[in-house]
Amino acid sequence: MRFRRAGACALRRDAVGLAVRAPMLRRAVAAIGAASGAIFLAGALAPSFAQGSCTPARGSPAKVTQINERGELALEDGRLVKMAGIDLPGPTQERPRLAQAAREALSDWLLNHSVTVRPVLATPDRWGRTVAYVFAPPDFATPDISPVSAGFVLLDAGLARARPSPETRDCATLFLEAEMQARQSGLGLWGDPYYGVIDATDSAHLADRAGTFVLVEGQVTRVGTGRARTFVNLGHGRDSFTFTVPKRSNGSFEASGLALGSLVGVRLRVRGILDTRFGPQIEVSDPENVERF
């Protein structure tokens, strides 16, 4: 996607905007601050949530009864919810409490409260989970305030990374901008080198992150076409990074302003699961996972 800076789009931050005052954020500030050595201001976690199409419309209420070690929400009606469009952190060597802090933040905010659940898939995923957006009041003590996306709040606090998919396009721009703000401020997981954006020419770092969800950044040096996919190289040599696009997805890339054949010389940030079996590469079928500068 052609990335648009905050202020030109839906996400806006201002001193008189919506204050996310939930107790979970106050505790998250303390937990992550202790885990990362970073200093957090409450104002940094007080976004103005301009929703656009990212709304709880067509969602239904459900009570959260448990939040498991993976950050999934168990509901009173028996469903297990994986929050759509985000990737929660795991523990790292430098920040062993990072994952725990994200879970505690969710628990302090949502546990034993009714939230709005809006599924993005018609059926459960292969693990039986409902993949959905979750919306809740910023503070349940003042429930008349418009609900906000739990995914957005976690991204804005640096407690998650954006993970767009075709099913989450209505919230993708908002989520990516929230992530960008947290990343530029070094909040939460962005204060940990493990989660930093990887340079496309850093072969050693790429090799270390094989099989994980990563963000890779670099300049396009070559675009090649095979029988079934297009290869976009960011760097030179077989150890440099490549992302591949199935031919069936070419049209969606062109429609988003990312005509693959015209990308040589352009700087991109690509996200996805890193495969290193035939050199470091990510298969990208959705243009929301490619940001252009």
C-alpha positions as CSV (number, residue, x, y, z in Angstrom):
1,M,0.0,0.0,0.0
2,R,1.1,3.6,-0.4
3,F,1.6,4.6,3.2
4,R,-0.1,7.8,4.4
5,R,1.3,9.7,7.4
6,A,-0.9,10.2,10.5
7,G,-2.7,13.5,10.3
8,A,-3.5,13.0,6.6
9,C,-5.7,10.1,7.3
10,A,-8.1,8.7,9.9
11,L,-5.7,8.5,12.9
12,R,-5.4,11.8,14.7
13,R,-3.7,12.7,18.0
14,D,-4.5,15.9,19.9
15,A,-4.6,17.0,23.5
16,V,-8.4,17.3,23.6
17,G,-9.0,14.0,21.8
18,L,-10.5,10.8,23.3
19,A,-8.5,9.9,26.4
20,V,-8.1,6.2,26.8
21,R,-8.3,6.1,30.6
22,A,-8.8,2.4,31.2
23,P,-6.9,1.0,34.2
24,M,-5.3,-1.5,31.9
25,L,-3.3,1.3,30.3
26,R,-2.0,2.6,33.6
27,R,-0.8,-0.9,34.5
28,A,0.6,-1.4,31.1
29,V,2.6,1.7,31.4
30,A,4.2,0.4,34.7
31,A,4.6,-3.2,33.4
32,I,6.3,-2.3,30.1
33,G,8.3,0.5,31.6
34,A,9.8,-2.0,34.1
35,A,10.3,-4.6,31.3
36,S,12.0,-2.3,28.8
37,G,13.5,0.6,30.8
38,A,11.4,3.0,28.7
39,I,9.5,5.9,30.2
40,F,5.8,6.1,29.2
41,L,3.6,9.1,29.5
42,A,-0.2,8.6,29.8
43,G,-0.6,11.0,27.0
44,A,1.3,8.7,24.7
45,L,-1.5,6.2,25.2
46,A,-4.3,8.6,24.6
47,P,-5.1,8.4,20.9
48,S,-7.9,10.1,19.1
49,F,-9.7,7.1,17.7
50,A,-11.1,8.3,14.3
51,Q,-12.7,5.0,13.2
52,G,-13.7,5.5,9.6
53,S,-14.8,2.1,8.5
54,C,-13.2,0.4,11.5
55,T,-16.4,0.2,13.6
56,P,-18.3,-2.3,15.8
57,A,-21.2,-2.2,13.3
58,R,-22.6,-5.7,12.7
59,G,-20.9,-6.9,15.9
60,S,-22.6,-8.6,18.9
61,P,-22.1,-8.3,22.6
62,A,-20.3,-11.0,24.6
63,K,-18.7,-11.3,28.0
64,V,-14.9,-12.0,28.3
65,T,-14.3,-14.7,30.9
66,Q,-10.7,-15.5,30.3
67,I,-7.6,-14.3,28.4
68,N,-5.1,-17.2,27.7
69,E,-1.4,-17.2,27.4
70,R,-1.7,-16.4,23.7
71,G,-3.8,-13.4,24.2
72,E,-6.9,-15.1,22.9
73,L,-10.2,-14.1,24.5
74,A,-12.5,-16.8,25.9
75,L,-16.1,-15.7,25.9
76,E,-19.1,-16.7,28.0
77,D,-20.9,-18.1,25.0
78,G,-18.1,-20.6,24.5
79,R,-16.2,-18.9,21.6
80,L,-12.4,-18.4,21.7
81,V,-11.5,-15.1,19.9
82,K,-8.3,-14.3,18.2
83,M,-8.1,-10.6,17.6
84,A,-8.0,-9.8,13.9
85,G,-5.3,-7.7,12.2
86,I,-2.7,-7.8,15.0
87,D,0.2,-10.0,16.1
88,L,0.9,-10.1,19.9
89,P,4.5,-10.2,21.1
90,G,6.2,-13.2,22.7
91,P,8.8,-13.0,25.4
92,T,12.3,-12.1,24.3
93,Q,15.7,-12.3,25.9
94,E,15.8,-8.6,26.6
95,R,12.1,-8.2,27.5
96,P,11.0,-11.5,29.1
97,R,7.8,-9.8,30.5
98,L,6.7,-8.3,27.2
99,A,4.1,-10.9,26.3
100,Q,2.9,-11.1,29.9
101,A,2.4,-7.3,30.0
102,A,0.3,-7.4,26.9
103,R,-1.9,-10.1,28.4
104,E,-2.2,-8.3,31.7
105,A,-3.2,-5.1,29.8
106,L,-6.0,-6.9,28.1
107,S,-7.1,-8.7,31.3
108,D,-7.1,-5.5,33.4
109,W,-9.2,-3.8,30.7
110,L,-11.6,-6.5,29.4
111,L,-11.9,-9.4,31.8
112,N,-15.4,-10.0,33.1
113,H,-16.8,-7.2,30.9
114,S,-19.1,-7.2,27.9
115,V,-17.4,-6.3,24.6
116,T,-18.5,-6.1,21.0
117,V,-17.2,-8.9,18.9
118,R,-17.2,-8.5,15.1
119,P,-16.0,-11.6,13.2
120,V,-14.1,-11.0,10.0
121,L,-14.4,-14.7,8.8
122,A,-17.7,-16.5,8.3
123,T,-16.4,-19.6,10.0
124,P,-13.9,-20.4,12.8
125,D,-10.2,-20.9,11.7
126,R,-8.6,-24.3,11.6
127,W,-7.9,-24.1,15.4
128,G,-11.6,-23.4,16.1
129,R,-11.1,-19.8,16.9
130,T,-13.3,-16.9,16.0
131,V,-11.1,-14.3,14.2
132,A,-12.7,-11.0,15.1
133,Y,-12.3,-7.3,15.9
134,V,-13.0,-6.6,19.6
135,F,-14.4,-3.2,20.6
136,A,-14.9,-1.9,24.1
137,P,-15.3,1.4,26.0
138,P,-12.0,3.0,26.8
139,D,-13.1,3.0,30.5
140,F,-16.0,0.8,31.6
141,A,-16.6,3.3,34.4
142,T,-17.9,5.6,31.7
143,P,-19.5,3.2,29.2
144,D,-21.3,6.0,27.3
145,I,-18.0,6.9,25.6
146,S,-17.8,5.5,22.0
147,P,-16.0,2.1,22.0
148,V,-12.6,1.7,20.6
149,S,-10.8,-1.2,18.9
150,A,-8.8,-3.3,21.3
151,G,-6.4,-4.0,18.5
152,F,-5.8,-0.3,17.9
153,V,-5.2,0.3,21.6
154,L,-2.6,-2.4,21.8
155,L,-0.9,-1.2,18.6
156,D,-0.9,2.3,19.9
157,A,0.8,1.2,23.1
158,G,3.4,-0.8,21.3
159,L,1.9,-4.1,22.6
160,A,1.3,-5.6,19.2
161,R,2.3,-5.4,15.5
162,A,-0.1,-4.9,12.7
163,R,-0.8,-8.0,10.6
164,P,-3.1,-7.1,7.7
165,S,-5.0,-9.6,5.7
166,P,-7.7,-9.4,3.0
167,E,-10.3,-9.7,5.7
168,T,-9.0,-6.8,7.8
169,R,-8.7,-4.1,5.1
170,D,-11.3,-1.9,6.7
171,C,-9.0,-1.4,9.8
172,A,-5.6,-1.8,8.1
173,T,-4.7,1.8,7.5
174,L,-5.8,2.8,11.1
175,F,-3.8,-0.1,12.5
176,L,-0.7,0.5,10.5
177,E,-0.7,4.2,11.5
178,A,-1.1,3.3,15.2
179,E,1.8,0.9,14.8
180,M,3.9,3.5,13.1
181,Q,3.4,6.0,15.9
182,A,4.4,3.5,18.5
183,R,7.4,2.4,16.5
184,Q,8.7,5.9,16.0
185,S,8.3,6.5,19.8
186,G,10.0,3.3,20.7
187,L,7.0,2.1,22.8
188,G,6.7,-1.4,24.1
189,L,8.0,-4.1,21.8
190,W,9.6,-1.4,19.6
191,G,12.1,-0.8,22.3
192,D,13.4,-4.4,21.9
193,P,15.9,-5.0,19.1
194,Y,14.3,-8.4,18.4
195,Y,11.2,-6.7,17.0
196,G,13.1,-4.0,15.1
197,V,12.6,-3.6,11.3
198,I,15.2,-5.7,9.6
199,D,17.4,-4.2,6.8
200,A,16.9,-6.2,3.6
201,T,20.7,-6.6,3.2
202,D,21.3,-7.9,6.8
203,S,21.6,-11.6,5.9
204,A,22.7,-12.7,9.4
205,H,19.7,-11.0,11.1
206,L,17.4,-12.5,8.5
207,A,18.8,-16.0,9.0
208,D,18.2,-15.6,12.8
209,R,14.5,-14.8,12.2
210,A,13.6,-17.7,9.9
211,G,10.0,-18.9,10.4
212,T,8.8,-15.8,12.3
213,F,6.7,-12.8,11.5
214,V,9.0,-9.9,10.6
215,L,9.2,-6.4,9.0
216,V,11.9,-6.0,6.4
217,E,12.9,-2.7,4.8
218,G,15.0,-1.9,1.7
219,Q,15.2,-0.6,-1.8
220,V,14.0,-2.6,-4.8
221,T,16.8,-3.5,-7.1
222,R,15.1,-5.9,-9.5
223,V,11.7,-7.2,-10.4
224,G,11.4,-10.6,-12.2
225,T,8.5,-12.7,-13.4
226,G,8.1,-16.4,-13.2
227,R,5.3,-18.7,-14.4
228,A,3.3,-18.5,-11.2
229,R,4.7,-15.4,-9.3
230,T,6.5,-12.2,-9.4
231,F,9.9,-11.8,-7.6
232,V,10.8,-8.4,-6.1
233,N,14.4,-8.2,-4.9
234,L,15.5,-5.8,-2.2
235,G,19.3,-6.0,-2.5
236,H,21.8,-7.9,-4.6
237,G,23.0,-11.5,-4.4
238,R,21.2,-14.7,-3.3
239,D,21.4,-13.8,0.4
240,S,19.5,-10.6,-0.1
241,F,15.8,-10.4,0.7
242,T,13.0,-11.1,-1.9
243,F,9.3,-11.0,-1.6
244,T,7.1,-12.9,-4.0
245,V,3.6,-12.2,-5.2
246,P,1.3,-14.8,-6.7
247,K,0.2,-13.8,-10.2
248,R,-3.4,-13.9,-9.0
249,S,-2.6,-11.0,-6.7
250,N,-1.1,-8.7,-9.3
251,G,-4.3,-6.9,-9.9
252,S,-4.9,-6.0,-6.3
253,F,-1.3,-4.6,-6.1
254,E,-1.9,-2.4,-9.2
255,A,-5.2,-1.2,-7.8
256,S,-3.5,-0.2,-4.6
257,G,-0.9,1.9,-6.5
258,L,1.9,-0.7,-6.3
259,A,2.3,-1.9,-9.9
260,L,5.1,-4.4,-9.4
261,G,6.9,-3.7,-12.6
262,S,7.5,-0.1,-11.6
263,L,9.0,-0.6,-8.2
264,V,12.7,-0.6,-9.1
265,G,14.4,2.1,-7.0
266,V,11.5,2.4,-4.6
267,R,12.0,1.9,-0.9
268,L,9.6,-0.6,0.7
269,R,8.7,-2.1,4.0
270,V,7.4,-5.7,3.8
271,R,5.8,-7.8,6.5
272,G,5.0,-11.5,6.8
273,I,6.4,-14.9,7.7
274,L,10.1,-15.2,6.7
275,D,11.1,-18.3,4.8
276,T,14.9,-18.9,4.4
277,R,15.0,-22.3,2.7
278,F,15.8,-20.8,-0.7
279,G,17.2,-17.4,0.4
280,P,15.3,-15.0,2.7
281,Q,11.8,-14.3,1.3
282,I,8.2,-13.6,2.2
283,E,5.2,-14.5,0.1
284,V,2.8,-11.6,0.0
285,S,-0.7,-12.0,-1.4
286,D,-2.2,-8.8,0.0
287,P,-0.9,-5.3,-0.8
288,E,-1.6,-4.0,2.7
289,N,1.6,-5.9,3.8
290,V,3.8,-3.7,1.6
291,E,4.4,-0.1,2.5
292,R,5.9,2.3,0.0
293,F,7.9,5.4,1.0
